[in-house]
Amino acid sequence: MQLSELNPTRPWPLPQAPWIMSQQWRDLTFIHYAVDSNMLHPFIPKGLELDTYNDQAWISIVVLQVHHLRLRFMPPIPGMMDFNQVNIRTYVRSSEGKPGVYFLRIGATSRLAVLGASTFMHMPFIHADLRIDPMHPDKLQLSHPPDQRIDCSLSDHTKLRLHATPVSSPYPAVTNPLTKWLTERYCQYSDKRHPVPLQAKGVVSSELIITDIQHSPWSVQTAKVSVEQNSLLQPFGIALPSSPHLATHTKKVQAYIWWQRPVKPIR
């Protein structure tokens, strides 16, 4: 199969350059929060604007397992192939008009992945102690995703603890307007000059870069989530509701990532 055929819903053509990294995302738990845009504006780099759904901004926390991470033309690197990760992201657009994601922070259990992504990809990675465990391992069925217990502590001592249970059959994300808006994202943005949003608050200059992504279509299941503790946004001064506005589970997604390039300015 040609890479261009991996996802027919992709809204713009693939880059002409070859991809540089592939990885598989497994057992993804998404918890989504609708928030006041004013809470996020101080952390968004100059040149990006918040993308909103029905005039509301969104923050998503994504817990996942990264598998088979591989750099193109290189053998697997021990310590970077498989690890757990938590992403805290919001939704933005640039002068190119492409809807993408902007990461407020990313926690990973692989210190090598943290070092590599922070140094070369200009992304806000920090180390995480993150466990993703089935709640009832003696009752696992291969045909059904398990109830999950997630226990995460980032290196700045912020925490996330929750239980997640898929409660629906899988359905294509594109069939629901909100899940389509949250998942149909084929690029991510970073500020090369100030890659850590917490440190960039109030900075008026930026050097925006864009990373193109190709992934297989999202299939999601509605999930029931019980959040016991969530202080991941505390350093930003953002208090999230006790329960997310939407939660979903996805079993597996294959992704390909391109090297970053500067965002094209408005002419």
C-alpha positions as CSV (number, residue, x, y, z in Angstrom):
1,M,0.0,0.0,0.0
2,Q,1.2,3.5,-0.9
3,L,1.6,5.8,2.1
4,S,-0.8,8.2,0.4
5,E,-3.5,5.5,0.6
6,L,-3.1,5.0,4.3
7,N,-5.8,7.6,5.1
8,P,-8.1,8.8,2.3
9,T,-9.5,11.6,4.5
10,R,-6.3,13.5,4.7
11,P,-7.1,17.1,3.8
12,W,-3.9,18.1,2.0
13,P,-1.2,16.2,0.0
14,L,1.7,14.4,1.6
15,P,5.0,16.3,1.7
16,Q,7.3,15.5,-1.3
17,A,10.2,14.8,1.1
18,P,10.4,11.3,2.6
19,W,9.1,10.6,6.1
20,I,11.8,10.3,8.8
21,M,10.1,8.4,11.6
22,S,7.4,5.8,12.0
23,Q,5.7,4.7,15.2
24,Q,2.6,2.8,16.3
25,W,0.3,4.3,19.0
26,R,-1.6,1.7,21.1
27,D,-4.3,1.8,23.8
28,L,-4.9,5.5,23.6
29,T,-7.1,7.1,26.2
30,F,-8.3,10.6,25.3
31,I,-9.8,13.0,27.9
32,H,-11.0,16.2,26.3
33,Y,-12.0,19.5,28.1
34,A,-13.7,22.5,26.6
35,V,-12.0,25.6,28.1
36,D,-12.1,29.4,28.0
37,S,-9.8,30.6,25.2
38,N,-8.5,33.3,27.5
39,M,-6.9,30.6,29.7
40,L,-4.7,29.4,26.8
41,H,-3.9,32.6,24.9
42,P,-0.8,33.5,27.1
43,F,0.8,30.2,26.1
44,I,0.2,30.3,22.4
45,P,3.2,31.5,20.3
46,K,3.0,34.6,18.1
47,G,1.9,33.4,14.7
48,L,-0.5,30.7,15.9
49,E,-4.1,31.2,16.7
50,L,-6.3,29.0,18.7
51,D,-8.6,26.7,16.7
52,T,-12.0,26.5,18.3
53,Y,-15.1,24.3,18.0
54,N,-18.4,26.2,18.4
55,D,-16.3,29.1,19.7
56,Q,-14.7,27.1,22.5
57,A,-11.0,26.1,22.8
58,W,-10.2,22.6,23.9
59,I,-7.4,20.9,25.9
60,S,-6.9,17.2,25.4
61,I,-4.8,14.8,27.6
62,V,-3.8,11.7,25.7
63,V,-2.3,8.6,27.4
64,L,-0.8,6.1,25.1
65,Q,1.8,3.4,24.5
66,V,4.4,4.1,21.8
67,H,5.6,1.0,20.0
68,H,8.1,0.2,17.2
69,L,9.5,3.7,17.0
70,R,11.9,3.7,14.2
71,L,14.0,6.3,12.3
72,R,14.0,5.8,8.6
73,F,17.0,3.9,7.3
74,M,18.2,3.2,10.8
75,P,18.0,0.1,13.0
76,P,15.8,0.3,16.1
77,I,17.4,2.2,18.9
78,P,17.2,0.4,22.3
79,G,15.4,2.5,24.9
80,M,13.4,4.4,22.2
81,M,11.4,1.6,20.6
82,D,8.6,1.2,23.2
83,F,7.5,3.4,26.0
84,N,4.5,5.1,27.6
85,Q,3.6,8.7,26.9
86,V,1.2,11.4,28.0
87,N,0.4,14.4,25.7
88,I,-1.2,17.6,26.8
89,R,-2.3,19.5,23.7
90,T,-4.5,22.1,22.4
91,Y,-5.7,23.0,18.8
92,V,-4.3,25.7,16.6
93,R,-3.9,27.1,13.1
94,S,-1.1,29.0,11.5
95,S,-0.8,31.4,8.6
96,E,-0.8,28.3,6.3
97,G,-4.3,27.6,7.5
98,K,-3.7,24.0,8.4
99,P,-5.5,22.8,11.6
100,G,-2.9,21.2,13.9
101,V,-2.0,20.5,17.5
102,Y,0.2,22.4,19.8
103,F,1.7,20.6,22.8
104,L,1.7,22.3,26.2
105,R,3.9,19.4,27.5
106,I,4.7,15.8,26.8
107,G,5.7,13.2,29.4
108,A,7.5,10.0,28.3
109,T,9.0,7.1,30.3
110,S,12.0,6.9,28.0
111,R,14.7,9.3,29.0
112,L,16.3,8.8,25.6
113,A,13.1,9.8,23.8
114,V,12.8,12.9,26.1
115,L,16.4,13.9,25.3
116,G,16.0,13.3,21.5
117,A,12.7,15.0,21.1
118,S,13.6,18.0,23.3
119,T,17.0,18.5,21.5
120,F,16.2,17.8,17.9
121,M,12.4,18.2,17.6
122,H,12.0,21.3,19.8
123,M,9.2,19.8,21.7
124,P,8.3,20.2,25.4
125,F,9.2,16.7,26.6
126,I,9.8,15.9,30.3
127,H,10.3,12.5,32.0
128,A,7.3,10.7,33.3
129,D,6.6,7.8,35.6
130,L,3.6,6.4,33.8
131,R,1.8,3.0,34.3
132,I,-1.0,1.8,32.1
133,D,-2.4,-1.3,33.7
134,P,-5.5,-3.4,33.0
135,M,-7.8,-3.3,36.0
136,H,-8.9,-6.9,35.7
137,P,-6.0,-8.8,34.0
138,D,-7.7,-12.2,34.8
139,K,-10.7,-11.3,32.7
140,L,-8.9,-9.9,29.6
141,Q,-10.5,-10.7,26.2
142,L,-8.5,-10.2,23.0
143,S,-11.6,-8.9,21.2
144,H,-12.3,-6.1,23.8
145,P,-10.0,-3.4,25.1
146,P,-9.5,-3.7,28.8
147,D,-10.6,-1.3,31.5
148,Q,-7.4,0.6,32.3
149,R,-5.9,2.1,35.4
150,I,-3.6,5.0,34.6
151,D,-1.1,6.4,37.1
152,C,1.2,9.1,35.9
153,S,3.6,11.4,37.7
154,L,5.7,13.9,35.8
155,S,9.1,15.0,36.8
156,D,7.7,18.3,38.2
157,H,5.5,16.3,40.6
158,T,2.2,16.9,38.8
159,K,0.0,13.8,38.6
160,L,-2.8,12.1,36.7
161,R,-4.7,9.1,38.1
162,L,-7.8,7.8,36.4
163,H,-9.8,4.7,35.5
164,A,-11.0,4.3,31.9
165,T,-13.6,1.9,30.5
166,P,-14.7,1.7,26.8
167,V,-18.5,1.7,26.7
168,S,-19.3,1.6,23.0
169,S,-18.4,-0.3,19.9
170,P,-15.7,1.2,17.8
171,Y,-16.8,3.8,15.2
172,P,-15.0,6.0,12.7
173,A,-14.0,9.3,14.3
174,V,-15.0,11.1,11.2
175,T,-18.7,10.2,11.6
176,N,-19.0,12.5,14.7
177,P,-18.3,16.2,14.1
178,L,-16.5,16.7,17.4
179,T,-14.4,13.6,17.4
180,K,-13.5,14.4,13.7
181,W,-12.4,17.9,14.7
182,L,-10.3,16.6,17.6
183,T,-8.6,13.8,15.7
184,E,-8.3,14.8,12.0
185,R,-5.0,16.6,12.7
186,Y,-2.2,16.0,10.3
187,C,0.4,18.4,11.7
188,Q,1.9,19.7,14.9
189,Y,3.4,23.1,15.6
190,S,6.3,24.1,17.7
191,D,8.2,27.3,18.5
192,K,11.8,26.6,17.8
193,R,13.0,29.6,19.7
194,H,10.8,28.9,22.8
195,P,9.8,25.2,22.7
196,V,8.5,25.1,26.3
197,P,5.2,27.0,26.6
198,L,5.6,27.6,30.3
199,Q,8.9,29.3,29.7
200,A,7.6,31.3,26.7
201,K,4.7,32.9,28.4
202,G,4.6,36.6,27.5
203,V,7.3,36.3,24.8
204,V,6.5,38.3,21.7
205,S,8.8,36.7,19.2
206,S,8.6,33.2,17.8
207,E,10.1,30.9,15.2
208,L,7.3,28.6,14.2
209,I,8.0,25.2,12.7
210,I,5.5,22.6,11.4
211,T,5.7,18.8,11.5
212,D,3.6,16.9,9.0
213,I,2.1,13.6,10.1
214,Q,0.3,10.8,8.2
215,H,-1.7,8.3,10.2
216,S,-4.3,5.6,9.7
217,P,-7.9,6.6,10.2
218,W,-9.0,7.0,13.8
219,S,-11.4,4.4,15.1
220,V,-12.7,5.4,18.6
221,Q,-14.9,4.1,21.4
222,T,-16.7,6.3,23.8
223,A,-15.2,5.8,27.2
224,K,-16.3,6.2,30.8
225,V,-13.6,7.9,32.8
226,S,-13.2,8.3,36.6
227,V,-10.5,10.9,37.3
228,E,-9.1,10.6,40.8
229,Q,-6.4,13.3,40.4
230,N,-5.3,15.6,37.7
231,S,-2.8,18.4,38.4
232,L,-1.0,18.2,35.0
233,L,-2.2,21.8,34.1
234,Q,-1.5,23.2,37.5
235,P,1.8,24.9,36.4
236,F,-0.2,26.8,33.8
237,G,-2.7,28.0,36.4
238,I,-5.5,26.1,34.5
239,A,-8.0,24.3,36.7
240,L,-9.8,21.6,34.7
241,P,-13.3,20.3,35.6
242,S,-13.4,17.1,37.7
243,S,-14.8,15.2,34.7
244,P,-13.9,15.6,31.1
245,H,-16.5,16.7,28.5
246,L,-15.6,13.8,26.3
247,A,-13.5,10.6,26.7
248,T,-12.6,8.1,24.0
249,H,-10.4,5.0,23.6
250,T,-8.5,3.9,20.5
251,K,-6.8,0.5,20.1
252,K,-4.1,1.2,17.6
253,V,-3.0,3.8,15.0
254,Q,0.0,3.7,12.7
255,A,1.8,7.0,12.2
256,Y,4.6,8.5,10.0
257,I,6.3,11.7,10.8
258,W,8.3,14.1,8.6
259,W,11.1,16.5,9.5
260,Q,10.2,19.9,10.6
261,R,10.1,22.9,8.3
262,P,9.5,26.6,8.9
263,V,5.8,27.8,8.7
264,K,5.2,29.7,5.5
265,P,4.5,33.4,6.3
266,I,1.5,35.3,4.9
267,R,2.3,37.0,1.6
